[in-house]
């Protein structure tokens, strides 16, 4: 297996929430549902029984038993993949969020509302507005960008790693269309649940003929001539010894655009630096000629972003993104003056001080007359000389990792407002022509995230006072006080991945949290933090950090080690590694990496905390078996279960248990038993829950899909019962669940099971015989029972919310 696959797994999110005694939460504001009256589109998803489907109808709009109570955050937003601004009303902006659905503002970003949760998916990467009718828009679902570097390095089939972790690619459900300005969205039937449209990275509408629509997907470049009703692949010319042939344009495509000045001119870009141009409105394409890579840059580009010059026909810009497989990837700006047939280097990495993040980010914007060029990678760079040279743009409140840069307003000079979508939400830069190149460049940046609740939480915990701390993708660890206000514990504009957290049930504001790959912190008085990893025995990791310097360490002891630094200890962790605090003894904390670590004095001074390995490295694994789930038995503190995810996926994961957790260390180390059953799937273990009153019943969830088609039942939730032979025997209880991963499972004392799936929370009151949907169809990282009727949900796309059941 290629080392990049291991890297993907090592930096992917594992899912775990500590089960703690929780209190009722106050309500906070959230966006209103815009389209509860839409036709129900849920029939293809098992588990949406008629009782719960009624909650999707207009009469239930204000029923507290149907509507989730959003707890925010309303200020710290998550990843936005695409933006469109209405050309006739620049106050109306639509946003496609990575896993939180479609959102709209009608007041230039002061407030936001989400489109209907009746839609079959909330995962979106692309938006396109009809240039001839702004009431017509298209939204392409699915997100493949999180694994582009893997696809390029190994040519793994798109989507084959989808659902193994929360950080992997997310399957969509086709293309959606609105004809009334976004009030109602309808599925385009011939794209619905089609593998050809599971990952739609771009949609483009012809300015000359609204019926002509192009879609860049992971199976090719698709074309419709009837407004999205029917689709066929576009064609390309191929020269052979027998003559010129027309063949289907297949492969992974990531961008396509019509030139607004000459709509017959279309340019499309695919993986591995493939670029094609057409002069007939996108029916037949020819390969473009790109220049050789500059010296010192990898020979083959991986991905290309496109932009046309609005004021002049035939002029195109292209941003080539290269993958070095380590560090930040270089970017090169190209320019074509003949409709995309040939490109020349406009600027190389030597003059672009912004790098890219392993092809995960990347955006290009060119002003109307070409003087201003913006390049977004990990950071944002701007040129005021047509892309010849660049400087970084620094804003006081702007986030990193850029995905979309679009024109706002109708400034005829082409130097007006631009809107930016990145991992921290949506931002506006006013009049880029006024930016100066003093160091740093001063950007008039405005944060537009008020009410945009699309955070991707990887875990959250709450104490008895009602305070919540959650770790989110790239926006760090966030803290919600009893007044409903969210603040940062760890993060900032530069970004940070926050793993699952743990709350001390006996202390009002004592939490354990961190940054990815086991950089572990403890909260201090007045909102501070202190590192508790590495001070006395806990291993720092032998993998590179997120940009912090090895020496001096800042903060001391909590940065993993790069290859150029002295290695203190070996061992790796998942990006969102699990941590569990013992609720009966909050001095005991468990941390899962390649080994399972424990301290019994986590409240001591950081320099005095002793960490011990209580489960060794899995010697039977051909490579890293990384701990992805930890579960304590509520009725017997000698019993613990552990699940793993293997970096190479050979095998994908294992299930372990011990009944000697309180034994002496030598006894405990040798007590772990691998639990097997032929019915259990060959997939990573995502979560484990032991029955509240007996250790003889356990529930285990798995991630991943059952087939490459990603539509068949996945069989990802099992109940284990200890038999008279002393072994656990498992039964599949996932028959009523939707296809796809089950990321978490939680039990309460009343016999209810809450399963967090790729498509929302599913509930069972009959031990898994039947299931029903509760809340939006968003991927769920963690569920925690507050009491028998109230459930706290950490979602991967809609922040934290509470369900009344």
C-alpha positions, 0 to 999 in steps of 0.5 A, a space after each residue: 500500500 502506498 505510503 500516502 494511504 497510510 498518511 490519509 488514515 493517520 490524519 483522518 478523524 476517529 469518532 468517540 464521545 465520552 458518556 457522561 452525566 449531562 444536564 438540560 441545555 438552553 436553546 440558541 438560535 439557528 437558521 429557519 428551514 426554507 422548504 419544509 413543504 418540499 416533496 419527501 425524497 427519503 423513500 430510498 433511505 431505510 429507517 425513515 419510518 412514517 412516524 418520523 417522516 411526519 416531522 418533515 412536513 409543514 405542520 411539524 415545523 414548530 413541533 419541538 419533538 421534530 426540530 433539533 435545537 441548535 446549540 451552535 456555534 453561530 460564529 465559528 463556521 466550517 468548510 465552504 466549498 462553493 459560493 454564488 452571488 446573484 448578479 441582480 442582487 449582490 446581497 443574496 449569496 448561496 453557499 455549498 458547505 462540505 457536509 452541512 447542506 446549502 445556505 443562503 443570505 439575503 442581507 450580504 452575510 449578516 444572517 444565514 438560513 439553510 435550505 431544506 433538510 428534506 434533501 437526500 444529502 447535505 454534502 455539496 461541493 459545487 454551485 452554478 447560477 444560470 447566467 440568463 436566469 438567476 432564479 435557476 441554480 444547480 448544486 452538485 453534491 459529494 466531496 472528493 477533495 479530501 483525498 485528491 492526493 491519494 487518488 493522484 498518487 495511487 489511482 485508487 478508485 474514487 470513493 473506495 476510501 469513502 466513509 472509513 473516517 469522517 475526514 474521508 471523501 463523502 458520497 453525494 446523491 447527484 445534482 439538484 436544481 432550483 427554478 424559483 431562486 432556491 425556495 425549492 430544490 429538486 433532484 435531477 432524476 437521472 443523476 439521483 444515486 448514480 455512481 457517475 454523480 456521487 462526486 460532482 466537483 463543478 457545474 457550469 451553465 452556458 451563457 448562450 443556451 441555458 439548456 446546456 449544462 456541464 458537470 465535472 465528476 469523478 467518472 468524466 465530464 458530463 453534458 446535458 442539452 435539456 437543462 439537466 434532464 438527460 446526461 451524456 459524456 462529452 467527447 474528445 478527439 483522439 488521434 490514432 494511426 487510423 485517423 481521428 476518433 471521438 471518444 468519451 471524456 472519462 476520468 476524474 474531472 474537477 473543474 469546467 467553465 464557459 467563457 462569459 465573453 465567448 460561450 462557445 469556448 469551454 475549458 475543463 480540467 481533470 486529475 493529473 494535470 489534464 486540461 481540455 478546451 472546446 470551441 463548440 459549447 462543450 460538445 467535443 474537446 481537444 487536449 490543451 498544451 501545458 508547459 513543462 513544470 519549472 525546475 524543482 517542481 514535480 514533473 506532473 501536476 495533479 489538479 488545475 483550477 481555471 478562470 477566464 478573463 471576463 473582458 477579453 475572449 480567448 484569455 484563460 488563467 490556470 492554477 496548477 497544483 503539484 503534490 510533493 507528498 510532504 510539506 506544502 505543495 507548490 503552485 504555478 500560474 499559467 495563462 492562455 491567449 488562444 482559448 485554452 489551446 496552449 498555456 504558458 507559465 505566468 508565475 512559478 512557485 518562486 514568486 508565490 509565497 502561498 503553498 497548498 495543503 496536499 491538494 485539499 485546498 485551491 482556488 483562483 480568481 481573476 478580476 475583469 481586466 486581469 490586473 488582480 489575480 488571487 490564488 488560494 491554497 493554504 494561505 491567500 496570495 494576490 497579484 496586482 500585475 496580472 499574475 506576474 508576482 504575488 504577495 500574501 494577503 493577511 486579514 485580521 479575521 480570515 481563515 486558512 485553506 481556500 476553496 472558492 473565490 467569487 466576484 461580488 457586486 457589479 463593479 464595471 472596473 472589475 476591482 470590486 468586492 470578492 467573497 471567499 469560502 474556506 475552512 473557516 466559513 465565508 469572508 468578504 474582501 472589499 475592493 481588492 484594488 485598494 490593497 497595498 503591498 506593504 508587509 503584510 498586505 492589509 486586507 479589508 476583510 469582513 467575517 460573514 459567519 453570523 449564523 452559518 452553523 456548518 461546523 464539522 465536529 469530530 467529538 464533543 463532551 458536556 459536564 453537569 453544568 451544561 458547558 460543552 467543549 468540542 473538537 472541530 475540523 480545522 477550527 480547533 477546540 471550541 467552548 460553549 459557556 452556560 450563557 450559550 456563547 462559544 469561544 476558542 480554546 485552541 485554534 485561531 485563523 491559521 486552523 487546527 483540527 480538534 479531536 474528541 474531548 472529555 469533560 470532568 463531571 466533578 469540576 465546573 470547567 475542567 476539560 481535556 482536549 487538544 490538537 490532532 494526533 494526540 497533542 493533549 491539553 487540559 483547561 486552566 482557570 480563566 480559559 487557559 490551557 496547559 500541555 499534559 502530553 510528553 511531560 512524563 512518559 506520554 509519547 510525542 509523535 514521529 510525524 511532522 507537525 502543522 507548522 510549529 517549530 521543533 525548537 523552541 517548542 511552543 507550547 512546550 512539549 505538545 508539538 509532534 516531531 518532524 523528521 529533522 527533530 530528535 524522536 522521543 518515542 515512536 508510535 502514531 495516532 489517528 488525527 482525531 484520536 480517542 480520549 476517555 475520562 473515567 466518569 467514576 474516577 476523573 483522575 484516570 484518563 485514557 488516550 488511544 494511539 498505536 498503544 493505549 495509554 493511561 494516567 491515574 493522576 491527570 489532575 496533577 501538575 503536568 510535569 508530575 503526570 505519569 503515563 503508562 502503556 496498558 495495551 501494547 502495539 498490535 504485533 500481529 498487524 503488518 503496520 500501524 493498528 491505530 486505536 479508533 474506539 475505546 469503551 469502559 463498561 459502566 457496570 464493571 470498571 475491570 472491563 474495557 473494549 478497544 477497536 482499531 483502524 489499520 493504516 494499510 487496511 490489511 486487515 481494516 480493523 480489529 476488536 479487543 477486550 480485557 476483563 483485567 483493567 484494574 489488575 497490575 500492569 504486567 497482568 493487564 498488558 497480557 490480558 487483551 483478547 482479540 474478539 472475532 466472529 465471522 459475521 463481523 465485517 472487515 472494516 474499521 471499528 468506529 465506536 463501542 458501547 457496553 450495556 449500562 447494567 451488564 458486561 455480557 452485552 456490547 454494541 459495535 459500530 463500523 465505518 465504511 461501505 459494503 460495496 464500491 457502488 455505495 448504495 447497498 446496505 452496509 451492515 455496520 452495527 452489531 450486538 454482541 451477547 456473551 454465550 455460555 461458552 464464554 465467547 461473544 456472539 454477534 447479530 447484525 442489527 443494521 437492517 433498518 439503517 441507511 447504507 454507509 458508515 455508522 460512526 457512533 453508538 450510544 445506549 441509555 438506561 431505558 433501552 434506547 439505542 442512538 446510532 450516528 450514521 452518515 445520514 443522521 441520527 437513527 433511533 431504536 427502542 426495540 434493541 435494533 429491530 427497527 429504526 427511525 430518523 431524528 433530526 437532519 441527514 447530517 453525518 454524526 460524529 457522536 451521540 450522548 444521552 442527557 436523559 431518557 428523552 434528550 440526546 446531545 448530538 455532535 454532528 459533522 456539518 451542523 455543529 452541536 444540537 439537541 434532540 427531544 425524543 
